[in-house]
């Protein structure tokens, strides 16, 4: 995700939470791009782990 310009972090409390840290001012296009990067990254991770691919809601 970082290579695609999305910086996030995992929660340090020991749970499986990933945190997004967007800027205070963000455009709709930047939000859409964030969702695209997340969806593609999670799909790729699922393929590597042998999970079934899922369809993402887009609207």
C-alpha positions as CSV (number, residue, x, y, z in Angstrom):
1,X,0.0,0.0,0.0
2,X,2.8,2.4,0.8
3,X,4.3,1.9,-2.7
4,X,1.0,3.1,-4.1
5,X,1.0,6.2,-1.9
6,X,-1.2,5.0,1.0
7,X,0.3,5.2,4.5
8,X,-1.5,3.4,7.3
9,X,-0.6,1.7,10.6
10,X,-1.6,-1.3,12.6
11,X,-3.0,-0.7,16.0
12,X,-0.5,-1.3,18.8
13,X,-3.0,-2.6,21.3
14,X,-2.7,-6.1,20.0
15,X,-6.0,-6.3,18.1
16,X,-6.3,-6.6,14.3
17,X,-7.1,-3.0,13.6
18,X,-5.6,-1.1,10.7
19,X,-5.8,2.7,11.0
20,X,-6.0,5.2,8.2
21,X,-4.6,8.6,8.9
22,X,-6.0,10.9,6.2
23,X,-5.2,14.6,6.2
24,X,-7.8,17.0,7.6
25,X,-8.6,18.2,4.1
26,X,-9.2,15.5,1.6
27,X,-11.0,15.4,-1.7
28,X,-13.6,12.9,-2.9
29,X,-11.1,11.7,-5.5
30,X,-8.5,11.1,-2.8
31,X,-11.0,9.1,-0.8
32,X,-12.0,7.1,-3.9
33,X,-8.3,6.3,-4.6
34,X,-7.8,5.2,-1.0
35,X,-10.6,2.7,-1.3
36,X,-9.2,1.5,-4.6
37,X,-5.8,0.9,-3.1
38,X,-7.3,-0.9,-0.1
39,X,-9.5,-3.1,-2.2
40,X,-6.7,-4.1,-4.6
41,X,-4.3,-4.7,-1.7
42,X,-6.7,-6.9,0.3
43,X,-7.6,-8.8,-2.9
44,X,-3.9,-9.4,-3.6
45,X,-3.4,-10.5,0.0
46,X,-6.3,-12.9,-0.3
47,X,-4.9,-14.4,-3.5
48,X,-1.5,-14.9,-1.8
49,X,-3.2,-16.6,1.2
50,X,-5.5,-18.7,-1.0
51,X,-8.7,-17.0,0.1
52,X,-11.7,-16.7,-2.2
53,X,-11.9,-13.4,-4.1
54,X,-14.7,-11.1,-3.1
55,X,-16.6,-8.4,-4.9
56,X,-16.5,-4.9,-3.4
57,X,-19.4,-2.6,-3.3
58,X,-18.9,0.4,-5.5
59,X,-21.3,3.2,-5.8
